[in-house]
Amino acid sequence: MQAASKVIITSLALLAPLANVQAQDVTMETLLDRIQIEDFLTRYYYDLSSGKAHELAEYFTEDAVLDVDSMVARGHAEIGKLYERPADATPPPEPEAQRRRGHMLLTNPVITINGNEAEAHVIWTGVMNEGVGKAPSLYEQGREDTKLVKQNGKWLISYRCISSDSGLPDRFDATYVPRGVCWEP
Protein backbone atom coordinates (compact mmCIF):
# COMPACT_ATOMS: atom_id res chain seq x y z
CA MET A 1 0.00 0.00 0.00
CA GLN A 2 2.86 2.38 0.77
CA ALA A 3 4.38 1.82 -2.67
CA ALA A 4 1.06 2.60 -4.35
CA SER A 5 0.70 5.78 -2.25
CA LYS A 6 4.19 6.90 -3.22
CA VAL A 7 3.38 6.36 -6.90
CA ILE A 8 0.17 8.39 -6.60
CA ILE A 9 1.87 11.21 -4.67
CA THR A 10 4.78 11.30 -7.14
CA SER A 11 2.37 11.34 -10.09
CA LEU A 12 0.38 14.21 -8.58
CA ALA A 13 3.58 16.14 -7.89
CA LEU A 14 4.65 15.71 -11.52
CA LEU A 15 1.24 16.80 -12.82
CA ALA A 16 0.90 19.81 -10.49
CA PRO A 17 2.76 22.23 -12.82
CA LEU A 18 0.38 21.23 -15.62
CA ALA A 19 -2.63 22.32 -13.57
CA ASN A 20 -1.64 25.96 -14.22
CA VAL A 21 -1.72 25.39 -17.98
CA GLN A 22 -5.38 25.64 -18.81
CA ALA A 23 -7.00 25.52 -22.20
CA GLN A 24 -9.58 28.13 -23.05
CA ASP A 25 -13.07 27.40 -21.77
CA VAL A 26 -15.06 25.98 -24.66
CA THR A 27 -18.52 27.34 -25.29
CA MET A 28 -20.75 26.92 -28.31
CA GLU A 29 -19.69 30.42 -29.43
CA THR A 30 -15.92 29.86 -29.05
CA LEU A 31 -16.25 26.48 -30.75
CA LEU A 32 -18.08 28.04 -33.71
CA ASP A 33 -15.50 30.85 -33.91
CA ARG A 34 -12.66 28.34 -33.84
CA ILE A 35 -14.23 26.32 -36.68
CA GLN A 36 -14.74 29.51 -38.69
CA ILE A 37 -11.10 30.56 -38.15
CA GLU A 38 -9.74 27.14 -39.11
CA ASP A 39 -11.88 27.16 -42.28
CA PHE A 40 -10.78 30.74 -43.00
CA LEU A 41 -7.07 29.89 -42.72
CA THR A 42 -7.51 26.75 -44.84
CA ARG A 43 -9.41 28.71 -47.52
CA TYR A 44 -6.60 31.30 -47.57
CA TYR A 45 -4.06 28.64 -48.56
CA TYR A 46 -6.49 26.96 -50.93
CA ASP A 47 -6.91 30.26 -52.78
CA LEU A 48 -3.16 30.86 -52.75
CA SER A 49 -2.41 27.44 -54.27
CA SER A 50 -5.16 27.74 -56.88
CA GLY A 51 -3.72 30.94 -58.35
CA LYS A 52 -5.92 33.49 -56.58
CA ALA A 53 -3.00 35.26 -54.90
CA HIS A 54 -4.18 38.61 -56.24
CA GLU A 55 -7.33 38.27 -54.10
CA LEU A 56 -5.58 37.44 -50.81
CA ALA A 57 -5.56 41.03 -49.56
CA GLU A 58 -9.31 40.60 -49.04
CA TYR A 59 -8.55 38.25 -46.14
CA PHE A 60 -7.06 41.20 -44.23
CA THR A 61 -8.47 44.26 -42.51
CA GLU A 62 -7.87 47.56 -44.32
CA ASP A 63 -5.06 48.48 -41.90
CA ALA A 64 -3.60 44.98 -41.51
CA VAL A 65 0.09 44.17 -41.24
CA LEU A 66 1.63 41.16 -42.98
CA ASP A 67 5.16 40.26 -41.95
CA VAL A 68 6.67 37.51 -44.12
CA ASP A 69 10.16 36.72 -42.85
CA SER A 70 10.65 40.41 -41.93
CA MET A 71 9.36 41.72 -45.28
CA VAL A 72 6.50 43.88 -43.99
CA ALA A 73 3.42 45.05 -45.91
CA ARG A 74 0.77 47.38 -44.47
CA GLY A 75 -2.76 47.71 -45.82
CA HIS A 76 -4.50 46.08 -48.77
CA ALA A 77 -2.39 47.69 -51.52
CA GLU A 78 0.97 46.63 -50.06
CA ILE A 79 -0.30 43.18 -49.08
CA GLY A 80 -1.68 42.64 -52.59
CA LYS A 81 1.66 43.69 -54.07
CA LEU A 82 3.53 41.27 -51.81
CA TYR A 83 1.50 38.42 -53.31
CA GLU A 84 2.00 39.46 -56.95
CA ARG A 85 3.93 37.10 -59.18
CA PRO A 86 7.31 38.71 -60.02
CA ALA A 87 7.42 40.08 -63.58
CA ASP A 88 10.24 37.72 -64.57
CA ALA A 89 8.54 34.61 -63.11
CA THR A 90 7.47 31.78 -65.39
CA PRO A 91 3.69 31.77 -65.74
CA PRO A 92 1.96 28.73 -64.24
CA PRO A 93 1.00 25.96 -66.68
CA GLU A 94 -2.59 25.54 -67.79
CA PRO A 95 -4.51 23.55 -65.14
CA GLU A 96 -5.23 20.56 -67.40
CA ALA A 97 -1.55 20.34 -68.44
CA GLN A 98 -0.28 20.72 -64.90
CA ARG A 99 1.20 17.58 -63.36
CA ARG A 100 3.10 19.32 -60.60
CA ARG A 101 0.87 20.37 -57.72
CA GLY A 102 1.71 21.93 -54.37
CA HIS A 103 -0.34 21.76 -51.21
CA MET A 104 0.00 23.47 -47.85
CA LEU A 105 -0.65 21.53 -44.66
CA LEU A 106 -1.64 23.52 -41.57
CA THR A 107 -1.02 21.62 -38.34
CA ASN A 108 -0.86 21.99 -34.57
CA PRO A 109 -3.31 24.91 -34.38
CA VAL A 110 -3.50 26.82 -31.12
CA ILE A 111 -6.46 29.20 -31.40
CA THR A 112 -7.63 31.49 -28.63
CA ILE A 113 -10.90 33.40 -28.89
CA ASN A 114 -11.56 36.56 -26.88
CA GLY A 115 -14.87 38.03 -28.03
CA ASN A 116 -14.34 39.60 -31.47
CA GLU A 117 -10.57 39.09 -31.32
CA ALA A 118 -8.58 35.90 -31.74
CA GLU A 119 -5.05 34.58 -32.06
CA ALA A 120 -4.06 31.59 -34.16
CA HIS A 121 -0.71 29.87 -34.16
CA VAL A 122 -0.05 27.10 -36.71
CA ILE A 123 2.78 25.18 -38.32
CA TRP A 124 2.66 25.14 -42.14
CA THR A 125 4.33 22.60 -44.38
CA GLY A 126 4.57 22.82 -48.17
CA VAL A 127 4.21 19.50 -50.00
CA MET A 128 5.05 19.17 -53.72
CA ASN A 129 3.61 16.44 -55.90
CA GLU A 130 5.55 15.94 -59.14
CA GLY A 131 3.02 13.48 -60.57
CA VAL A 132 0.78 10.60 -59.58
CA GLY A 133 3.53 8.00 -59.95
CA LYS A 134 6.03 9.86 -57.77
CA ALA A 135 6.33 10.29 -54.03
CA PRO A 136 5.53 13.74 -52.63
CA SER A 137 8.32 15.88 -51.19
CA LEU A 138 8.43 18.61 -48.59
CA TYR A 139 9.70 21.92 -49.91
CA GLU A 140 9.20 24.40 -47.07
CA GLN A 141 8.03 24.66 -43.49
CA GLY A 142 7.48 27.35 -40.91
CA ARG A 143 5.21 28.95 -38.37
CA GLU A 144 2.43 31.53 -38.46
CA ASP A 145 1.26 33.77 -35.68
CA THR A 146 -1.98 35.52 -36.65
CA LYS A 147 -4.22 38.05 -34.92
CA LEU A 148 -7.77 38.20 -36.20
CA VAL A 149 -10.77 40.45 -35.63
CA LYS A 150 -14.41 39.78 -36.35
CA GLN A 151 -15.95 42.57 -38.42
CA ASN A 152 -19.61 42.39 -39.46
CA GLY A 153 -19.70 38.72 -38.43
CA LYS A 154 -16.64 37.80 -40.55
CA TRP A 155 -13.13 36.97 -39.32
CA LEU A 156 -10.30 38.97 -40.92
CA ILE A 157 -6.55 39.06 -40.34
CA SER A 158 -5.32 42.20 -38.59
CA TYR A 159 -1.73 41.02 -38.13
CA ARG A 160 0.07 38.02 -39.53
CA CYS A 161 3.66 37.03 -38.95
CA ILE A 162 5.05 34.22 -41.11
CA SER A 163 8.38 32.72 -40.07
CA SER A 164 10.17 30.22 -42.30
CA ASP A 165 12.13 27.38 -40.75
CA SER A 166 13.22 25.79 -44.04
CA GLY A 167 12.83 26.20 -47.80
CA LEU A 168 12.95 30.01 -47.72
CA PRO A 169 12.37 31.48 -51.22
CA ASP A 170 15.32 33.52 -52.54
CA ARG A 171 13.31 36.74 -52.63
CA PHE A 172 13.38 36.85 -48.81
CA ASP A 173 17.18 36.46 -48.46
CA ALA A 174 17.68 40.18 -47.87
CA THR A 175 15.06 40.47 -45.12
CA TYR A 176 15.21 37.09 -43.38
CA VAL A 177 16.10 37.15 -39.70
CA PRO A 178 15.79 33.92 -37.67
CA ARG A 179 13.23 34.43 -34.92
CA GLY A 180 11.01 32.65 -32.48
CA VAL A 181 7.33 33.35 -32.02
CA CYS A 182 6.39 36.89 -33.09
CA TRP A 183 4.65 37.18 -29.75
CA GLU A 184 4.00 34.60 -27.09
CA PRO A 185 0.79 32.58 -27.55
C-alpha positions as CSV (number, residue, x, y, z in Angstrom):
1,M,0.0,0.0,0.0
2,Q,2.9,2.4,0.8
3,A,4.4,1.8,-2.7
4,A,1.1,2.6,-4.4
5,S,0.7,5.8,-2.3
6,K,4.2,6.9,-3.2
7,V,3.4,6.4,-6.9
8,I,0.2,8.4,-6.6
9,I,1.9,11.2,-4.7
10,T,4.8,11.3,-7.1
11,S,2.4,11.3,-10.1
12,L,0.4,14.2,-8.6
13,A,3.6,16.1,-7.9
14,L,4.7,15.7,-11.5
15,L,1.2,16.8,-12.8
16,A,0.9,19.8,-10.5
17,P,2.8,22.2,-12.8
18,L,0.4,21.2,-15.6
19,A,-2.6,22.3,-13.6
20,N,-1.6,26.0,-14.2
21,V,-1.7,25.4,-18.0
22,Q,-5.4,25.6,-18.8
23,A,-7.0,25.5,-22.2
24,Q,-9.6,28.1,-23.0
25,D,-13.1,27.4,-21.8
26,V,-15.1,26.0,-24.7
27,T,-18.5,27.3,-25.3
28,M,-20.7,26.9,-28.3
29,E,-19.7,30.4,-29.4
30,T,-15.9,29.9,-29.1
31,L,-16.2,26.5,-30.7
32,L,-18.1,28.0,-33.7
33,D,-15.5,30.9,-33.9
34,R,-12.7,28.3,-33.8
35,I,-14.2,26.3,-36.7
36,Q,-14.7,29.5,-38.7
37,I,-11.1,30.6,-38.1
38,E,-9.7,27.1,-39.1
39,D,-11.9,27.2,-42.3
40,F,-10.8,30.7,-43.0
41,L,-7.1,29.9,-42.7
42,T,-7.5,26.8,-44.8
43,R,-9.4,28.7,-47.5
44,Y,-6.6,31.3,-47.6
45,Y,-4.1,28.6,-48.6
46,Y,-6.5,27.0,-50.9
47,D,-6.9,30.3,-52.8
48,L,-3.2,30.9,-52.8
49,S,-2.4,27.4,-54.3
50,S,-5.2,27.7,-56.9
51,G,-3.7,30.9,-58.4
52,K,-5.9,33.5,-56.6
53,A,-3.0,35.3,-54.9
54,H,-4.2,38.6,-56.2
55,E,-7.3,38.3,-54.1
56,L,-5.6,37.4,-50.8
57,A,-5.6,41.0,-49.6
58,E,-9.3,40.6,-49.0
59,Y,-8.6,38.2,-46.1
60,F,-7.1,41.2,-44.2
61,T,-8.5,44.3,-42.5
62,E,-7.9,47.6,-44.3
63,D,-5.1,48.5,-41.9
64,A,-3.6,45.0,-41.5
65,V,0.1,44.2,-41.2
66,L,1.6,41.2,-43.0
67,D,5.2,40.3,-41.9
68,V,6.7,37.5,-44.1
69,D,10.2,36.7,-42.8
70,S,10.7,40.4,-41.9
71,M,9.4,41.7,-45.3
72,V,6.5,43.9,-44.0
73,A,3.4,45.0,-45.9
74,R,0.8,47.4,-44.5
75,G,-2.8,47.7,-45.8
76,H,-4.5,46.1,-48.8
77,A,-2.4,47.7,-51.5
78,E,1.0,46.6,-50.1
79,I,-0.3,43.2,-49.1
80,G,-1.7,42.6,-52.6
81,K,1.7,43.7,-54.1
82,L,3.5,41.3,-51.8
83,Y,1.5,38.4,-53.3
84,E,2.0,39.5,-56.9
85,R,3.9,37.1,-59.2
86,P,7.3,38.7,-60.0
87,A,7.4,40.1,-63.6
88,D,10.2,37.7,-64.6
89,A,8.5,34.6,-63.1
90,T,7.5,31.8,-65.4
91,P,3.7,31.8,-65.7
92,P,2.0,28.7,-64.2
93,P,1.0,26.0,-66.7
94,E,-2.6,25.5,-67.8
95,P,-4.5,23.5,-65.1
96,E,-5.2,20.6,-67.4
97,A,-1.6,20.3,-68.4
98,Q,-0.3,20.7,-64.9
99,R,1.2,17.6,-63.4
100,R,3.1,19.3,-60.6
101,R,0.9,20.4,-57.7
102,G,1.7,21.9,-54.4
103,H,-0.3,21.8,-51.2
104,M,0.0,23.5,-47.9
105,L,-0.6,21.5,-44.7
106,L,-1.6,23.5,-41.6
107,T,-1.0,21.6,-38.3
108,N,-0.9,22.0,-34.6
109,P,-3.3,24.9,-34.4
110,V,-3.5,26.8,-31.1
111,I,-6.5,29.2,-31.4
112,T,-7.6,31.5,-28.6
113,I,-10.9,33.4,-28.9
114,N,-11.6,36.6,-26.9
115,G,-14.9,38.0,-28.0
116,N,-14.3,39.6,-31.5
117,E,-10.6,39.1,-31.3
118,A,-8.6,35.9,-31.7
119,E,-5.1,34.6,-32.1
120,A,-4.1,31.6,-34.2
121,H,-0.7,29.9,-34.2
122,V,-0.1,27.1,-36.7
123,I,2.8,25.2,-38.3
124,W,2.7,25.1,-42.1
125,T,4.3,22.6,-44.4
126,G,4.6,22.8,-48.2
127,V,4.2,19.5,-50.0
128,M,5.0,19.2,-53.7
129,N,3.6,16.4,-55.9
130,E,5.6,15.9,-59.1
131,G,3.0,13.5,-60.6
132,V,0.8,10.6,-59.6
133,G,3.5,8.0,-60.0
134,K,6.0,9.9,-57.8
135,A,6.3,10.3,-54.0
136,P,5.5,13.7,-52.6
137,S,8.3,15.9,-51.2
138,L,8.4,18.6,-48.6
139,Y,9.7,21.9,-49.9
140,E,9.2,24.4,-47.1
141,Q,8.0,24.7,-43.5
142,G,7.5,27.3,-40.9
143,R,5.2,29.0,-38.4
144,E,2.4,31.5,-38.5
145,D,1.3,33.8,-35.7
146,T,-2.0,35.5,-36.6
147,K,-4.2,38.1,-34.9
148,L,-7.8,38.2,-36.2
149,V,-10.8,40.5,-35.6
150,K,-14.4,39.8,-36.4
151,Q,-16.0,42.6,-38.4
152,N,-19.6,42.4,-39.5
153,G,-19.7,38.7,-38.4
154,K,-16.6,37.8,-40.6
155,W,-13.1,37.0,-39.3
156,L,-10.3,39.0,-40.9
157,I,-6.6,39.1,-40.3
158,S,-5.3,42.2,-38.6
159,Y,-1.7,41.0,-38.1
160,R,0.1,38.0,-39.5
161,C,3.7,37.0,-39.0
162,I,5.0,34.2,-41.1
163,S,8.4,32.7,-40.1
164,S,10.2,30.2,-42.3
165,D,12.1,27.4,-40.7
166,S,13.2,25.8,-44.0
167,G,12.8,26.2,-47.8
168,L,12.9,30.0,-47.7
169,P,12.4,31.5,-51.2
170,D,15.3,33.5,-52.5
171,R,13.3,36.7,-52.6
172,F,13.4,36.8,-48.8
173,D,17.2,36.5,-48.5
174,A,17.7,40.2,-47.9
175,T,15.1,40.5,-45.1
176,Y,15.2,37.1,-43.4
177,V,16.1,37.2,-39.7
178,P,15.8,33.9,-37.7
179,R,13.2,34.4,-34.9
180,G,11.0,32.7,-32.5
181,V,7.3,33.4,-32.0
182,C,6.4,36.9,-33.1
183,W,4.7,37.2,-29.8
184,E,4.0,34.6,-27.1
185,P,0.8,32.6,-27.6
